[in-house]
Amino acid sequence: MNPELGTIRTVLMRSYDGLPYHLKSCFLYMPIFPEDYKIGRGRLAGRWSAEGYSREVHNRSAEEIADNYFMELISRSMILPCQQSIQSTKGIDSCQVHDLIRDIGVSMSMEENLVFTLEEGCSSNSQAAVRQLAISSNWEGNKSEFESIVDMSLLRLITCFGEWKSFFVSDKMMLLRLLDLEDATGLHGHHLEPI
């Protein structure tokens, strides 16, 4: 409600509007990750290329192109470098998204039905028709709640940040292309067999 924040938001929206299309897609991907989360550079490049946001061009792999997108977003201050390693040849190993910029990403991705975060207090009034699902560490629902909230037929990506539950993956998810379980807890080898 602060008028100064409204002005800042307008300026940040112009920064978003000024992004080339390929960077807009990458930026709208960022709300998958929780607030203040350190996102690994390689993880992002791998996910962007797996999602088809970058393609092999002139003997450069899709991941190399996606890595360039990462650096372009940093140079435009849409994402912030948060760790530099002396051992890394790339220098910047991870990034974070400023809260105000993340809020813009969240609202834009919700408008486009791209990312839905399943978290404590989610409404189950209607199914979320989204392509990318992030399961927060604070969501403790059951299978019937999950099925009432998420339209599984459109999901292309699931990222789990909390406790793994076997019903997070279903035969109804015909379009699922990427399953990120890096931050899932309680996940064991026998959980992966049916997947």
ZIQUI-V44759 format. One record per pair of residues at least 4 apart in sequence whose ideal C-beta (glycine too) atoms are under 6 Angstrom apart, sorted by the first residue. I is the first residue (numbers start at 1). J is the second residue. Records with the same first field share a line. If there is no record, write none. Layout:
I=J, J
This chain:
12=101, 104
16=104
19=23, 24
23=72
25=53
26=48, 53, 69
27=78
28=108, 109, 114
30=97, 105
31=105, 106, 109, 115
32=115, 132, 134, 159
33=37, 39
38=82, 94, 96
39=44, 94, 95
40=94
41=70, 93, 94
44=70
45=63, 66, 67
48=53, 54, 66
49=54, 62, 63, 66
50=178
54=62, 65, 66
55=62
56=61, 62
60=64, 65
73=78, 79
74=79, 81
79=95, 97
80=95, 96
81=92, 95
82=94, 95, 96
83=93, 94
84=91, 92
85=93
88=93
97=101, 102
105=109
109=114, 115
113=129, 130
114=131, 132
115=132
116=128, 130, 133
117=134, 136
118=122, 135, 139
119=136, 138, 139
120=138, 139
122=149
124=148, 149
127=151
128=150
129=151, 154
131=154, 156
132=157
133=155, 158
134=159
135=139, 160, 162
136=161
137=161, 162
141=145, 146
143=167
146=150, 167
152=170, 172, 173
155=173, 176
156=175, 177
157=178
158=179
159=180
160=164, 181, 184
161=183
163=185, 186
164=184, 186, 187
169=195
181=187
187=191
